Amino acid sequence: MRLDLEDIRMLAGRAAHNTPADAAEAVIMATSSALTRFAGNRIHQNVAETDSQLSIRAVIGTRTGVANTNRLDDDSILRCAAAAAEAARHAPQDPDFPGLPDPQSLTIPSRFEHASSSFDARRRAQAARDIIIQSEARGLVAAGTVEIGEYAVAVASSLDVDAAMQADHARATVLSMGENGASGWASFLANDPSSLSPSALGSHAATMAERSVDPIELDTGTYPVVLAPEAVADILDFVGYLGFGAKAFAEGSSFLVGAAGTQVMDPRISIYDDALSPATIGLSFDYEGQPKRRTPLIEGGIARGPVTDSYYSAKLGIPNTGHALPAPNMYGPIPLNIEMKAGDSTPEEMIASVERGVYVTRFHYVNVEDPMRLVLTGMTRDGTFLIEDGELSRPVKNLRFTQDVLEAFSRVRAIGSQRMLVGSDEAAATLAPALMLDSWAFTGRSG
């Protein structure tokens, strides 16, 4: 059984105040998850997991040390505290370390829907079956997952930081496959599992698979594209990770260096990180117990940012936006709740306006070619279509792209009016619309 919110709040406070150091911070995450997995049109796995993790950061002067445990009895907490202090004593001094942050006023939204009780194994199995039927009835084969997760997080410090929140989420995915290249994908993510329509999700994937039979080879080159929300989210995740973290900015490896305050994208594009949005999931404070703030990354095409934690706020002399990750980490603060502002177009209107172009459902195996210019490479997957004379005409074999994102996002034709929440874990989610761009560089074929 997962520990409840008040349990971990009390334990985090006890750990922070009993660490033999100048100052200390304790983070406890208690999680429970359940997953139903299916393949070959049948359920083949049903698993559940419960865990609690404690991390203590001890501060001695400007030295810090971290220790972790998943045993939360009194003796184990004290041993973990002693280990963190010992690690701090042997750590190098960091003259830039500003000390642990003071407590701040927090806004805690309601994001706990009791998913595990309302979406138990029986209901997950029924949801999986409803998804599968849509492929099975059309001679296709479905594979995917139906998952729920609950978690509670508490952050406490010897400076009287006291932050605690519980949340949950539901996720479902389906890949529908058939002969002669048939492949279609759909996914769902939300706080509330009751908003999942398994039949609609399964039908969408199966329809895409039916349409993708016998794909043609398309010549490499630059084409106008309509990117579905999942494809847009794939790109936005990399934009946030590469460009808008304070560590990358401070080290000079972000495109923001020399570009902040300048026009870098189409004026219609605005991108924010907003953990308080009612449409997203996750925590409303960071792993230092500081409030997450709605932070403009791109505003009217103008570069803003970066996001910060207490360390980089002090180092760069800019406000703390509340984006600390658990210490220690190699990334520094990064945006976890990215959203692009919606436009006024529908995917159908976008497609209808294209004489010859490409529709992309999602990308796969995206990698970085040049972080300073935001050049990415990757492949299309599970629903790539040629657009001819305003219609999806023929399926296309998957293509490899190599694209300067800033360049592509400077040539926007339309932005979707509806947005979709996309994410792979409980900590991060991206709210993305469909997007129509003047050009996207396809540099090879991937199968």
N, C-alpha and C positions, 0 to 999 in steps of 0.2 A: 504494500500500500504506500502511495506517495505521501510524504509529509505535507501537512497543510501549511497555509501561509503564515499563520501565527507561530507555528512550530519553528519554521526556518528563520523567521524574523528574530525570535528569541535567541536561537542558536548562533546566528550571525553576530548579534550584539555581544553575546558572551565570548565568542571567539576573538572579536576585535579588541575588547577591553581586557582580555587575559593574555594578550601577546606581549612578551617581554621586550619591548622596543620603544623608541621615542614616539612612534605613532603606528597604527595598524589599520588595515581594511580587510573585511571579510565578505566574501561573496558566496552565497549558497544557491544552487539551482537544483530543484527537485522536479523530476520529469516522469511522466508515464506516457507510453505510446502503444498503439496497437495497429497492426498492419495485416491486411488480407491481400494476398498476391494471387494473381491468376495468369495462366498461359495455356495455349492450346484449347481455349474455350472452356476451361475448368479451373476451379480454385485448387491450388496446390500447396498453399502455405498460409498459416494463420498464427501470428506470433504477437506477444506482448512483452513489454519491458518496463521496469520501474527502477529508477536510480536517483541518488542524491549525491551531489558533489560539493565539497567545501574547498575554497581557495582563499588563502590568507597571504596578504602582502604586508610585510614588516618593513618599517622605515627606521634606519639608524643614521642620523645625520643626513647626508645626501646619498646614502647607500640604500638599496632596496633588495629584498629577497622574497621569493614566493614559494609556498609549499601547498600541496593538495592532498586531499583524502576523500574517500567515499564512506568513511566510518564516522558517525556523528555522535558517538557516546562521549562522555566528558573526558576520559583519558585520551581518546584519539584526537579530540579537538586540541587538548593541551600539547600533545606530541606534535601535531601539525603546526601549532603556534610557535613552539620551540624551534622546529625545523626551519620555519620562515625567518625567524630572528637569526638563526645560525647562518642561513644563506645570505642575509643582509650584511652580517659582519664580514663575510668573505667577498662581498661584491665590490667592484670598483666604485669610487666616488663619481657622482654625476653632478657637476656644478650647475647644470641647467635644471635639475630637479627642483620644482617649486614647493614641494610638500604636498600632502594630501589635501583635496579641496574641502571647503567648509560645506555644511548642509545648505540646501536651497529649497525653496517652495516647489512642490511637485503637483502636477496634474495627473491623476490616475484614471484613465478611461475604463469603462466596463468592457472587458474582453474575455470573460469567462462564461462559456455557454454549457458547461457540464457535458462536454462532448462524449466522454467515455461512457457515461450512463445512458445518454440519449442515442448513442450510435454504437451499440455493443456488437459483439461478434455476429449475432444473428442478423442485425440490420446491415452490417458491412457485407455479409455474405449475400443478402438479398440485393444490395446495391451492385455488387459485383456481377450477380446473375443478370440483373436488368441491363447492365452495360454489355455483357457478353452476348445476350440474345440479339442485339442489333447487328452484330457481325455474323453470328451463327446463321441467322435467317437469310443472309445474303451470300452464303457460301464462303465467308471470310473467317479468319482466325483472329481472336482478340487476346491481347496480353496487357497487363497493367496492375494497378494497385488501388486499394481503397484504404485510407489511413486516417487515424485521428491521433492527436497529441495534446497533452495537458502539461503545463509547467508553472512552477511558482519560483520567483527569484527574489532574494533579499540581499541588500547591500547595507553593511553597517561599518562604521569606523569609530576610532577612539576620539574623533572630533565631533561625534554625535550625528553623523550621517545615518539616516534611518529610512531606507527606501524598500518597499516591498510591493509586489504585484503578481497576480496570477492571470494566465491567459490560456487559450487553447486554439486549435485550428483543425480543419478537416481538409484533406487533399485526396484527389482521385486523378488517375491518369489512364489512358487507354491508347494502345497502338493496334490498329486494325490492319491485317495483312492478307494478301491473297496472291494468286498466281500472276505472272507477267508483270511484275513490278508494282502491284497494288500495295499502297501504304498510306494510311491516314492516321492522324494524331489529334487528341483533344485532352485537355486537362482542366482541373477545377481547384481553386484554393479559396478558403474563406474562414472566418471565425466560426460561423454557424453551420453545422452539417445539414440542417434542415433546408438550406438553400440549394443543396445539391439535387439536380435532376439526373439520375443515372441513365435513364433511357435517352434523354436529349444528348448527353455527353457521348454515349455509345453510338447514337445515330450520326452525330457529326463526324466522328472518326470513320465510321463505316462508309458514309457518303463520300468523304474525301478519298478513301481507298478505292471505291468503285470508279471514281473519276480519274484515278491515276494509273489505270491499267494501260500497258503498252506505251511507256513513255518514250518520247523521241529524244535524239541528241540535239542540243542547241549549240550553235557556234559560240565560242567565247567572245566576249566584248562587253561594251557598256550599254546597259538597257535601263529604261525607266522601270521602277519597281513599285509594287504595292506590298508592303510588309505587314503581315498580320501582327496583332499585339504581342504574341509570344516571340516573334522575330525581333520586334522593336525592343522588348524587355531584354533579350539576349545581348543586344548592343548597349543598352543603357547600363546594364550591370558592369560592363567593362569600362564605360565612360566614367562611372562613379568610382570604381576601384582604381583605375589608372590616373584619373585627372583630379579628383576632388578630395583626396586624403591629405591631411596636413603634413604627414611624414614625407610623402612624395614631393609636395610643394617645397618643404624646407630643404630637401636634398637636391632640388633642381631637376627632378625627373618627371615632373608634371607639365602638361601643355599650358597650365595656368601661369607658369613663370613667364612674366612679360606680357601675358595676355589678359590678366584680370582687369575688368573694366572696359574691355574692348569687344567689338562685335565679332563673334566667332561662328555664329550660326544664323539661320534665317530668323528674322524678327518675330515670326509666329511661334517660335519654339521657346517654351519656358519649362525648366526642369527644376524640381525642388526635392529636398529630402524632408519628409514630414511624418514623423512617427505618431503624431496626434490626429492624423486624418482618420475619419470614421470608416474609410474604405480599406484601411490597411490592417496588418496584424502585428503582434510583437509588443515589446516593452516601450513605455513612454519615458523611461530614464535609462541612463547608460550604466556601465559596470563600475562606475565610481559613485553611483547614486545621484548623478547630476541630471537635471531635466533636459530631455531632448527638445530642441527648438526647430521650428519650421525654418529651413535654411535654403535660400535661393542658390542654386548651382549655375543655372543659365536663366536669365531673366530678359525676355524680349530679344533673345539671341545674344545677349551680352554676358560674358563670363563673370561669375561671382565666385563665392566659396573662398577657401576650402572649408571643410568641416574639421572641428578640433576637439581635443580633450583638454584636461587641465594642463598637461605637460606642454603641448604644442600651443595652447592659448598663451601661456606665459612666454614660451620661446619666441613666438612670432608677434606677440603684443597685440593680439586680436581676441574678441570674445570667445568664451567656451561655448560651443554649440551642443555639447552633451553627446559626443560620439565615441567615448572610450570603449574599447574592447577589453575583455578580461586580460589582466596582466599575468605574465609578460606576453607580448605578441609582436610579431615581426612586421605587421602592417601599419601600426599606428591607427588613428581614428579613420574610419571610412563610412560613407553613407549606406544605411541598410534599409531605408524606406523611401526609395526613389519613386517619384511620380512625374510624368509628363503632363502638362496641361492639355486638356481636350480641345479639339477643334470643332468644326461644324459639318463634317462630311461623313458619309457612310462608306464602307468598303465597296458596296455596289456602285456608288457614284464614282469612286476612285477608278474602279476597273472600267466603267463605261467611258471614261475620259481618255483611256490609253489606246493609241492606235496599235502599237506593238511593244510589249514589255514582258515582265516576269512577275508572277505572284509567288511570294514565299510564305509558307506556313510557319516555319521555325528554322533556326540555324543549329548547327551541331559542331562540336569540337572547335570552338572559336579560340584562337590564340593571338598573341600580340606580336606584330612585326616591328612597330616603332611607337613606344609609349609617348614620346614627346609630340608626335604628330597624330596620335590616336589612329594609327594604321592597324587594322585587324585583318585576320585571315580566318577562313572557316568554310563550312559546307552547308548547303541547304539540305533539308530532310523532311520526309513524310508529308509531302503535298506541295510540289513545285510545279507551276503551270505557266504555259505561254499565254499571254494576253494578246489577242488579235481583234482589231476592230471593236474594241469595247467589251469583249467577252473572254471568259476563260475557255480557250479553245482546245488545247492539247496538253497532256501531262509531259513534263520534261524530266529527263534523267538528272540526278542531283549534280549540282554545280559547285565548284570552289570559287570563293570570292577573295579578293584582296582589295581593301577599300580604306581610304582616308575618311574617317567618320565626320570630322569637322567639315570637310569638303562636301560630302554627301548631304549632311544636315544643313548646309547653306543653300541647298537647292530643293526646297520643299514645295510641292504642289498642293498638298492637302493633308490635314490631320483629322483623324477619326473623332467622332463625337462621343463614342462609347469607349470606356477603358476596361481593361481586364487585369486582375491581380494575378501575378505570376511569381512563383517562388519554389525553392526546393527544401527549405527547412523553416523552423519556427522563428528564427532570428531575423530573417530578411525576406522582403517581398517588394516587387516592383509593379507599379500601377501604370500600365502603358496603353495608349490608343493604337489603332492602325495608322500607318504613315505611308504617304505617297511621295516618292523622291524622283527628281528628274533623271538621275543616273546612278547606277551601281555597277561596279566593275567585276564581272565574272571572268576569272583567269584560267579556269580549267574545269575538267569534269571529274566527279568523284564516284561515279557509278550509277 
